[in-house]
Amino acid sequence: MNGQNRKDIHAGLEVYIILKKDQRSGNKTKGVVQDILTNSTFHPHGIKVRLTDGQIGRVCEIIK
């Protein structure tokens, strides 16, 4: 599942994000959502979140 819809994402969810510095390379970072930073219900590049370790990026994949 992609991370474009805010309703699919909540605190405690395990996800892959793409950090700002990795946007060109597409490297994914795995982590657990702490906060949702995007206010809109949909974002074409992925909902921006803060992970529990403090990293911020856009959700590219939700781990089931």
Biopython code that builds the backbone (N, CA, C, O; Angstrom):
import numpy as np
from Bio.PDB.StructureBuilder import StructureBuilder

atoms = [
    (1, "MET", "N", (0.843, -1.179, 0.000)),
    (1, "MET", "CA", (0.000, 0.000, 0.000)),
    (1, "MET", "C", (0.892, 1.246, 0.000)),
    (1, "MET", "O", (1.878, 1.311, 0.733)),
    (2, "ASN", "N", (0.536, 2.232, -0.827)),
    (2, "ASN", "CA", (1.337, 3.450, -0.860)),
    (2, "ASN", "C", (0.906, 4.384, 0.269)),
    (2, "ASN", "O", (-0.109, 4.144, 0.923)),
    (3, "GLY", "N", (1.661, 5.425, 0.492)),
    (3, "GLY", "CA", (1.389, 6.332, 1.606)),
    (3, "GLY", "C", (0.824, 7.660, 1.175)),
    (3, "GLY", "O", (1.189, 8.694, 1.733)),
    (4, "GLN", "N", (-0.072, 7.660, 0.180)),
    (4, "GLN", "CA", (-0.611, 8.913, -0.340)),
    (4, "GLN", "C", (-1.875, 9.375, 0.377)),
    (4, "GLN", "O", (-2.231, 10.550, 0.297)),
    (5, "ASN", "N", (-2.556, 8.472, 1.074)),
    (5, "ASN", "CA", (-3.792, 8.827, 1.777)),
    (5, "ASN", "C", (-3.549, 8.917, 3.277)),
    (5, "ASN", "O", (-3.058, 7.973, 3.895)),
    (6, "ARG", "N", (-3.898, 10.064, 3.855)),
    (6, "ARG", "CA", (-3.655, 10.309, 5.273)),
    (6, "ARG", "C", (-4.430, 9.328, 6.163)),
    (6, "ARG", "O", (-3.956, 8.955, 7.236)),
    (7, "LYS", "N", (-5.623, 8.910, 5.714)),
    (7, "LYS", "CA", (-6.466, 8.008, 6.520)),
    (7, "LYS", "C", (-5.822, 6.641, 6.736)),
    (7, "LYS", "O", (-6.190, 5.933, 7.673)),
    (8, "ASP", "N", (-4.860, 6.255, 5.881)),
    (8, "ASP", "CA", (-4.204, 4.950, 5.987)),
    (8, "ASP", "C", (-3.038, 4.949, 6.977)),
    (8, "ASP", "O", (-2.492, 3.892, 7.294)),
    (9, "ILE", "N", (-2.659, 6.127, 7.464)),
    (9, "ILE", "CA", (-1.457, 6.266, 8.293)),
    (9, "ILE", "C", (-1.841, 6.719, 9.697)),
    (9, "ILE", "O", (-2.682, 7.602, 9.866)),
    (10, "HIS", "N", (-1.216, 6.107, 10.702)),
    (10, "HIS", "CA", (-1.462, 6.485, 12.087)),
    (10, "HIS", "C", (-0.204, 6.225, 12.905)),
    (10, "HIS", "O", (0.690, 5.500, 12.467)),
    (11, "ALA", "N", (-0.138, 6.816, 14.086)),
    (11, "ALA", "CA", (1.002, 6.634, 14.975)),
    (11, "ALA", "C", (1.160, 5.160, 15.322)),
    (11, "ALA", "O", (0.173, 4.468, 15.570)),
    (12, "GLY", "N", (2.391, 4.683, 15.341)),
    (12, "GLY", "CA", (2.674, 3.291, 15.672)),
    (12, "GLY", "C", (2.752, 2.380, 14.464)),
    (12, "GLY", "O", (3.103, 1.207, 14.599)),
    (13, "LEU", "N", (2.432, 2.893, 13.284)),
    (13, "LEU", "CA", (2.454, 2.103, 12.054)),
    (13, "LEU", "C", (3.881, 1.989, 11.522)),
    (13, "LEU", "O", (4.628, 2.967, 11.528)),
    (14, "GLU", "N", (4.258, 0.796, 11.064)),
    (14, "GLU", "CA", (5.595, 0.591, 10.503)),
    (14, "GLU", "C", (5.561, 0.902, 9.004)),
    (14, "GLU", "O", (4.740, 0.359, 8.265)),
    (15, "VAL", "N", (6.463, 1.785, 8.568)),
    (15, "VAL", "CA", (6.451, 2.262, 7.181)),
    (15, "VAL", "C", (7.871, 2.383, 6.628)),
    (15, "VAL", "O", (8.855, 2.358, 7.367)),
    (16, "TYR", "N", (7.940, 2.515, 5.305)),
    (16, "TYR", "CA", (9.160, 2.946, 4.636)),
    (16, "TYR", "C", (8.940, 4.381, 4.215)),
    (16, "TYR", "O", (7.893, 4.714, 3.659)),
    (17, "ILE", "N", (9.930, 5.248, 4.478)),
    (17, "ILE", "CA", (9.850, 6.630, 4.032)),
    (17, "ILE", "C", (11.041, 6.944, 3.138)),
    (17, "ILE", "O", (12.048, 6.236, 3.139)),
    (18, "ILE", "N", (10.901, 8.024, 2.374)),
    (18, "ILE", "CA", (12.027, 8.542, 1.613)),
    (18, "ILE", "C", (12.387, 9.897, 2.216)),
    (18, "ILE", "O", (11.574, 10.821, 2.231)),
    (19, "LEU", "N", (13.620, 9.997, 2.713)),
    (19, "LEU", "CA", (14.103, 11.242, 3.295)),
    (19, "LEU", "C", (14.367, 12.252, 2.182)),
    (19, "LEU", "O", (14.555, 11.871, 1.027)),
    (20, "LYS", "N", (14.381, 13.546, 2.532)),
    (20, "LYS", "CA", (14.640, 14.603, 1.557)),
    (20, "LYS", "C", (15.959, 14.358, 0.819)),
    (20, "LYS", "O", (16.028, 14.517, -0.400)),
    (21, "LYS", "N", (16.996, 13.974, 1.552)),
    (21, "LYS", "CA", (18.317, 13.765, 0.938)),
    (21, "LYS", "C", (18.348, 12.544, 0.015)),
    (21, "LYS", "O", (19.253, 12.417, -0.811)),
    (22, "ASP", "N", (17.369, 11.649, 0.148)),
    (22, "ASP", "CA", (17.329, 10.422, -0.658)),
    (22, "ASP", "C", (16.323, 10.483, -1.806)),
    (22, "ASP", "O", (16.080, 9.472, -2.466)),
    (23, "GLN", "N", (15.736, 11.657, -2.051)),
    (23, "GLN", "CA", (14.710, 11.742, -3.090)),
    (23, "GLN", "C", (15.252, 11.375, -4.469)),
    (23, "GLN", "O", (14.553, 10.731, -5.251)),
    (24, "ARG", "N", (16.464, 11.767, -4.775)),
    (24, "ARG", "CA", (17.041, 11.438, -6.089)),
    (24, "ARG", "C", (17.393, 9.958, -6.199)),
    (24, "ARG", "O", (17.136, 9.334, -7.228)),
    (25, "SER", "N", (17.976, 9.396, -5.148)),
    (25, "SER", "CA", (18.415, 8.002, -5.189)),
    (25, "SER", "C", (17.259, 7.025, -4.937)),
    (25, "SER", "O", (17.290, 5.891, -5.415)),
    (26, "GLY", "N", (16.250, 7.461, -4.196)),
    (26, "GLY", "CA", (15.111, 6.592, -3.892)),
    (26, "GLY", "C", (15.367, 5.626, -2.742)),
    (26, "GLY", "O", (14.596, 4.687, -2.541)),
    (27, "ASN", "N", (16.450, 5.846, -1.978)),
    (27, "ASN", "CA", (16.733, 4.986, -0.829)),
    (27, "ASN", "C", (15.610, 5.090, 0.193)),
    (27, "ASN", "O", (15.155, 6.185, 0.524)),
    (28, "LYS", "N", (15.167, 3.936, 0.690)),
    (28, "LYS", "CA", (14.079, 3.893, 1.658)),
    (28, "LYS", "C", (14.636, 3.740, 3.064)),
    (28, "LYS", "O", (15.665, 3.098, 3.275)),
    (29, "THR", "N", (13.940, 4.341, 4.022)),
    (29, "THR", "CA", (14.283, 4.236, 5.433)),
    (29, "THR", "C", (13.090, 3.632, 6.154)),
    (29, "THR", "O", (11.965, 4.110, 6.013)),
    (30, "LYS", "N", (13.337, 2.577, 6.930)),
    (30, "LYS", "CA", (12.266, 1.885, 7.652)),
    (30, "LYS", "C", (12.130, 2.477, 9.050)),
    (30, "LYS", "O", (13.128, 2.799, 9.695)),
    (31, "GLY", "N", (10.892, 2.618, 9.512)),
    (31, "GLY", "CA", (10.687, 3.130, 10.854)),
    (31, "GLY", "C", (9.235, 3.073, 11.279)),
    (31, "GLY", "O", (8.377, 2.566, 10.557)),
    (32, "VAL", "N", (8.973, 3.603, 12.472)),
    (32, "VAL", "CA", (7.626, 3.610, 13.052)),
    (32, "VAL", "C", (7.158, 5.060, 13.149)),
    (32, "VAL", "O", (7.890, 5.928, 13.625)),
    (33, "VAL", "N", (5.932, 5.313, 12.695)),
    (33, "VAL", "CA", (5.377, 6.670, 12.675)),
    (33, "VAL", "C", (5.146, 7.180, 14.095)),
    (33, "VAL", "O", (4.558, 6.495, 14.932)),
    (34, "GLN", "N", (5.626, 8.403, 14.346)),
    (34, "GLN", "CA", (5.353, 9.073, 15.616)),
    (34, "GLN", "C", (4.297, 10.163, 15.407)),
    (34, "GLN", "O", (3.316, 10.236, 16.147)),
    (35, "ASP", "N", (4.511, 11.019, 14.382)),
    (35, "ASP", "CA", (3.589, 12.122, 14.085)),
    (35, "ASP", "C", (3.323, 12.192, 12.593)),
    (35, "ASP", "O", (4.188, 11.856, 11.785)),
    (36, "ILE", "N", (2.128, 12.628, 12.231)),
    (36, "ILE", "CA", (1.793, 12.914, 10.835)),
    (36, "ILE", "C", (1.930, 14.421, 10.646)),
    (36, "ILE", "O", (1.312, 15.196, 11.376)),
    (37, "LEU", "N", (2.733, 14.841, 9.673)),
    (37, "LEU", "CA", (3.009, 16.256, 9.476)),
    (37, "LEU", "C", (2.206, 16.887, 8.345)),
    (37, "LEU", "O", (2.077, 18.110, 8.302)),
    (38, "THR", "N", (1.667, 16.092, 7.434)),
    (38, "THR", "CA", (0.861, 16.610, 6.329)),
    (38, "THR", "C", (-0.579, 16.779, 6.798)),
    (38, "THR", "O", (-1.165, 15.859, 7.369)),
    (39, "ASN", "N", (-1.149, 17.968, 6.551)),
    (39, "ASN", "CA", (-2.529, 18.231, 6.982)),
    (39, "ASN", "C", (-3.569, 17.785, 5.965)),
    (39, "ASN", "O", (-4.693, 17.455, 6.342)),
    (40, "SER", "N", (-3.214, 17.768, 4.673)),
    (40, "SER", "CA", (-4.197, 17.412, 3.647)),
    (40, "SER", "C", (-4.495, 15.912, 3.681)),
    (40, "SER", "O", (-3.703, 15.126, 4.201)),
    (41, "THR", "N", (-5.636, 15.527, 3.126)),
    (41, "THR", "CA", (-6.056, 14.125, 3.152)),
    (41, "THR", "C", (-5.320, 13.276, 2.123)),
    (41, "THR", "O", (-5.277, 12.051, 2.243)),
    (42, "PHE", "N", (-4.734, 13.927, 1.101)),
    (42, "PHE", "CA", (-4.024, 13.211, 0.036)),
    (42, "PHE", "C", (-2.817, 14.029, -0.402)),
    (42, "PHE", "O", (-2.893, 15.254, -0.489)),
    (43, "HIS", "N", (-1.706, 13.356, -0.679)),
    (43, "HIS", "CA", (-0.539, 14.019, -1.259)),
    (43, "HIS", "C", (0.081, 13.069, -2.275)),
    (43, "HIS", "O", (0.374, 11.921, -1.939)),
    (44, "PRO", "N", (0.287, 13.524, -3.516)),
    (44, "PRO", "CA", (0.773, 12.638, -4.586)),
    (44, "PRO", "C", (2.170, 12.063, -4.352)),
    (44, "PRO", "O", (2.503, 11.010, -4.894)),
    (45, "HIS", "N", (2.995, 12.752, -3.542)),
    (45, "HIS", "CA", (4.348, 12.258, -3.274)),
    (45, "HIS", "C", (4.439, 11.486, -1.969)),
    (45, "HIS", "O", (5.516, 11.014, -1.607)),
    (46, "GLY", "N", (3.336, 11.352, -1.262)),
    (46, "GLY", "CA", (3.322, 10.636, 0.012)),
    (46, "GLY", "C", (3.114, 11.581, 1.178)),
    (46, "GLY", "O", (3.528, 12.739, 1.131)),
    (47, "ILE", "N", (2.473, 11.086, 2.219)),
    (47, "ILE", "CA", (2.202, 11.867, 3.420)),
    (47, "ILE", "C", (3.508, 12.024, 4.203)),
    (47, "ILE", "O", (4.238, 11.053, 4.408)),
    (48, "LYS", "N", (3.794, 13.247, 4.635)),
    (48, "LYS", "CA", (5.028, 13.508, 5.391)),
    (48, "LYS", "C", (4.810, 13.129, 6.854)),
    (48, "LYS", "O", (3.811, 13.514, 7.462)),
    (49, "VAL", "N", (5.757, 12.369, 7.412)),
    (49, "VAL", "CA", (5.657, 11.903, 8.802)),
    (49, "VAL", "C", (6.990, 12.076, 9.524)),
    (49, "VAL", "O", (8.040, 12.228, 8.901)),
    (50, "ARG", "N", (6.920, 12.049, 10.850)),
    (50, "ARG", "CA", (8.116, 11.999, 11.694)),
    (50, "ARG", "C", (8.154, 10.611, 12.305)),
    (50, "ARG", "O", (7.160, 10.147, 12.864)),
    (51, "LEU", "N", (9.303, 9.945, 12.201)),
    (51, "LEU", "CA", (9.466, 8.624, 12.797)),
    (51, "LEU", "C", (9.833, 8.752, 14.265)),
    (51, "LEU", "O", (10.179, 9.839, 14.727)),
    (52, "THR", "N", (9.759, 7.649, 15.001)),
    (52, "THR", "CA", (10.078, 7.664, 16.432)),
    (52, "THR", "C", (11.533, 8.034, 16.690)),
    (52, "THR", "O", (11.865, 8.498, 17.780)),
    (53, "ASP", "N", (12.418, 7.833, 15.691)),
    (53, "ASP", "CA", (13.829, 8.213, 15.867)),
    (53, "ASP", "C", (14.101, 9.657, 15.437)),
    (53, "ASP", "O", (15.250, 10.100, 15.450)),
    (54, "GLY", "N", (13.041, 10.400, 15.053)),
    (54, "GLY", "CA", (13.182, 11.814, 14.731)),
    (54, "GLY", "C", (13.340, 12.144, 13.258)),
    (54, "GLY", "O", (13.282, 13.315, 12.882)),
    (55, "GLN", "N", (13.539, 11.138, 12.414)),
    (55, "GLN", "CA", (13.716, 11.393, 10.984)),
    (55, "GLN", "C", (12.372, 11.774, 10.363)),
    (55, "GLN", "O", (11.317, 11.277, 10.758)),
    (56, "ILE", "N", (12.445, 12.682, 9.368)),
    (56, "ILE", "CA", (11.244, 13.158, 8.694)),
    (56, "ILE", "C", (11.340, 12.857, 7.209)),
    (56, "ILE", "O", (12.367, 13.104, 6.576)),
    (57, "GLY", "N", (10.246, 12.314, 6.656)),
    (57, "GLY", "CA", (10.222, 12.009, 5.233)),
    (57, "GLY", "C", (8.810, 11.685, 4.787)),
    (57, "GLY", "O", (7.865, 11.732, 5.574)),
    (58, "ARG", "N", (8.683, 11.355, 3.503)),
    (58, "ARG", "CA", (7.373, 11.035, 2.939)),
    (58, "ARG", "C", (7.201, 9.518, 2.849)),
    (58, "ARG", "O", (8.106, 8.801, 2.422)),
    (59, "VAL", "N", (6.029, 9.047, 3.255)),
    (59, "VAL", "CA", (5.734, 7.616, 3.242)),
    (59, "VAL", "C", (5.650, 7.128, 1.793)),
    (59, "VAL", "O", (4.892, 7.670, 0.988)),
    (60, "CYS", "N", (6.439, 6.096, 1.473)),
    (60, "CYS", "CA", (6.380, 5.511, 0.138)),
    (60, "CYS", "C", (5.760, 4.114, 0.181)),
    (60, "CYS", "O", (5.298, 3.602, -0.839)),
    (61, "GLU", "N", (5.754, 3.511, 1.356)),
    (61, "GLU", "CA", (5.190, 2.155, 1.472)),
    (61, "GLU", "C", (4.802, 1.886, 2.918)),
    (61, "GLU", "O", (5.528, 2.236, 3.848)),
    (62, "ILE", "N", (3.641, 1.256, 3.091)),
    (62, "ILE", "CA", (3.185, 0.857, 4.424)),
    (62, "ILE", "C", (3.451, -0.635, 4.579)),
    (62, "ILE", "O", (3.068, -1.436, 3.726)),
    (63, "ILE", "N", (4.111, -0.997, 5.678)),
    (63, "ILE", "CA", (4.452, -2.410, 5.937)),
    (63, "ILE", "C", (3.309, -3.046, 6.699)),
    (63, "ILE", "O", (2.873, -2.532, 7.729)),
    (64, "LYS", "N", (2.825, -4.168, 6.185)),
    (64, "LYS", "CA", (1.688, -4.844, 6.834)),
    (64, "LYS", "C", (2.189, -5.823, 7.874)),
    (64, "LYS", "O", (1.389, -6.490, 8.529)),
]
sb = StructureBuilder()
sb.init_structure("model")
sb.init_model(0)
sb.init_chain("A")
sb.init_seg("    ")
for serial, (resi, resn, name, xyz) in enumerate(atoms, 1):
    if name == "N":
        sb.init_residue(resn, " ", resi, " ")
    sb.init_atom(name, np.array(xyz, "f"), 0.0, 1.0, " ", f" {name:<3s}", serial, name[0])
structure = sb.get_structure()
